[in-house]
């Protein structure tokens, strides 16, 4: 009975899943049917090996970096007590508000020859050009450093939760067996947290492979820069689709690698003693080391670039600040707001449909929709543009035959196709948030509402929606911020003469107008802080709750 009544929502889930899978299917179809073009052969014999090697080196460097920094800071803040620990436990997530391409612009200005660092060195030691060596930030290692500084919180958040929730009982058992802190960490805590750590590293690597602004500005050739170049510089959609397919293969490999590497191993906490351990009190040199270990990534990943951005914006800033900046902000807010509103509504329908039907089909459709977040924006842009452009041309032809004039591009000429691409990419963020919150509402409330004569729509509107209000707002805010920061899809798909804060920052930085780019970049960072403030409060509250439960 329940499945029958929920069939309209199942139909919605099926349609959304098909639309979400269309870009990937379009890329794969063009790969199979596109043949071998001269452009593709040229890429294979010239730059494709660089794309592959640079992408591999980026993954290796970023994976090791975020794993080391994220695990170390998570272990220190979760399992130890030292001066400033309460501040660091929530502040360590702040670099997530700083897009990697913004970091690249800031540090390039800070460390270039005419920047404050090298200028101070020359003035202090009387050096001239050629008298000293200084590392160049605009290199592959520099790109790795930028990604590590802004992406380590993915590992930090997941690893810290694993350390707090899963390691307590077994750590106590390990201590009774005579294990020291280091041995217990490597023998007990680290293996238990392994799935969370690898999941965080995988998220960071997917963000790395999806990035365009950082690698393009640092002149590091990767698949994303190749896709953009093949589409716009060479005008070859098939070659762009083939590069997009290879990039998608990298992402799928990341998703499968961890699951395959587990084999038959399991990482369950078999003890029922899950209360958090009282943090080991650190003093002296160990406490100083813990403070420095947490301060350095926070300083490099957020504090220093934020201060430099603010200084550049206040002292120089965008020469077109004013009406032009308001137009850019309006464009960004319209795109982000429309995507967030539509995304939350669709996510609510999908999550509620799966709750009503309780079928494997509904759950599978939602999982399929959720895979869009793993697909890089450049791949989605190519996958959307190819079928939507063909549909646009067909509609224009039909309109001309019916009404006698050509209306132009109806979908790709506006923001509709761009919002579609955003939804494919970020609907998973809203869906995961809504599903998690909806699962906390006991099914007995549905039964009680039904016994009072409420239908499913009325139950959703009068019972679930008020309870989900905070979660719906959080889901919308997360999608809003992700759209504000998204660069590759926006660059490829934005309508003519339609710029956003992200594209403005990239364009000015590409023209070496770094100080002018600071205004738009600072606005993006400021918006990105909103969900992180809420997340930080949750972290602090969870820690206080854990301490309270321990005390009782």
Buried (B, 14 or more C-beta within 10 A) or exposed (E): EEEEEBEEBBEBBBEBBEBBBBBBEBBBBBBEEBEEBEBBEBBEEEBBEBBBEBBEBBBEBBBEBBBEBBBBBBBBBBBBBBEBBBEBBBBBBBBBBBBBBBBBBBBBBBBBEEBEEBEEBBEEEEEEEEEEEEEEBBEBBBBBBBBBBBBBBBBBBBBBBBBBBBBBBBBBBBBEEEBEEEEBBEEBBBBBBBBBBBBBBBBBBBBBBBBBBBBBBBEBBBBBBBBBBBBEEBEBBBBBBBBBBBBBEBBBEBEEEBEEEEEEEEEEBEEEEBBBBEBEEBEEEBBEEBBEBBBEBBBBBBBBBBEBBBEBBEEBBBEBBEEEBEBBBEBBBEBBBBBBEBBBEBBBBBBBBBBBBEBEEBBEBBEBBBBBBBBBBBBBBBBBBBBBBEBBEEBBEEBEEEEEEEEEBBBBBEBBBBBBBBBBBBBBBBBBBBBEBBEEBEEEEBEEBBEEEBEBEEBBEEBBEEBBEEBBBBBBBBBBBBBBBBBBBBBBBBBEEBBBBBBBBBBBBEEEBBBBBBBBBBBBBBBBBBBBEBBBEEBBEBBEEBEEEEEE
